[in-house]
Amino acid sequence: MKSKRAFFFSVLLLGCALHSVSAQSELPGTFTVTDERAPEEISEVSRLYLNGNLVATFRLGLSKSRETQTITLPAGRNDVDYALCGEITIMHNGHQETHQVSSDGQLHSPQDHALDAVGSNNFTDFFLVDYNDPSVATHRHGRAAVCAVPSS
């Protein structure tokens, strides 16, 4: 009877060890996002959402022109929806203008990639891009719903 218990206990320990190794290999991946202030920008506050959840906030100004953050992917997901929202204040024709910018898209297996937050169309569009592998991020033009300011 002792040998049966010892064998069962050994099998149980082996199973726990294998589960632990398996769980470690399923840790969520990460990627980086860099936001950089353009020369005509005075300030910028940007928010990155993955699957509707806020995962990063970038704050740039005259004393901080660049920020990179490491983003953790949701566990078990290769493709994730993203939204990039922000307020960008620029100097235009000698006057300050603040633009609400946003867009959304999807990231395709972004693990270990370096993405940039990019503004275009006179600071009215805002999206993620990986210049080394453009297939990592797709972009939908137009405003992201998660970025809408609630009215009260």
C-alpha positions, -999 to +999 in steps of 0.1 A: +000+000+000+029+023+008+043+019-027+010+028-043+008+060-023+044+068-030+038+062-068+006+083-067+024+111-048+053+110-074+028+113-103+011+141-086+044+160-081+054+154-117+020+167-129+024+199-108+059+205-121+047+200-157+018+224-151+041+250-137+064+248-168+034+250-190+020+280-172+053+298-174+054+293-212+019+308-215+029+341-199+015+371-218+039+387-242+049+423-244+055+450-270+066+486-269+050+518-280+069+550-285+052+584-287+073+613-299+064+650-299+065+666-334+084+699-338+052+720-341+036+703-310+036+721-277+021+693-256+004+660-260-015+636-238-023+602-254-040+571-241-037+536-255-065+511-250-064+473-258-097+456-261-114+487-245-091+487-215-067+516-208-031+502-208-009+533-211-009+570-209+018+592-225+024+628-215+047+649-236+056+686-235+084+710-241+106+693-214+097+657-225+097+650-262+096+612-262+083+584-241+084+546-246+062+522-226+062+484-225+027+470-230+016+436-218-007+417-241-039+401-228-032+365-220-038+341-248-044+367-274-024+371-307-047+397-323-061+426-302-082+456-309-066+489-300-076+525-298-053+555-295-068+587-281-052+621-274-052+658-271-024+675-291-017+712-288+002+726-317+015+760-328-002+769-361+003+803-378+014+818-345-017+805-326-021+775-303-046+749-315-057+718-296-068+688-316-087+658-303-072+629-321-081+592-322-085+561-343-086+524-338-074+493-354-061+459-347-027+446-337-016+412-352+008+392-331+026+424-318+046+405-292+083+417-292+075+444-317+083+481-314+054+503-325+052+541-329+022+564-323+019+585-354-002+615-362-012+625-397-036+646-417-027+678-398-029+661-364-064+648-369-056+611-373-036+591-347-026+554-350+001+528-343+026+516-369+056+492-369+079+506-396+099+473-397+067+452-402+036+472-413+014+440-412+015+441-373-009+470-371-040+477-392-056+511-389-093+522-394-097+558-403-122+578-382-128+584-345-125+555-320-157+551-299-138+544-267-123+579-270-156+597-270-159+622-243-190+614-222-216+641-220-233+648-187 
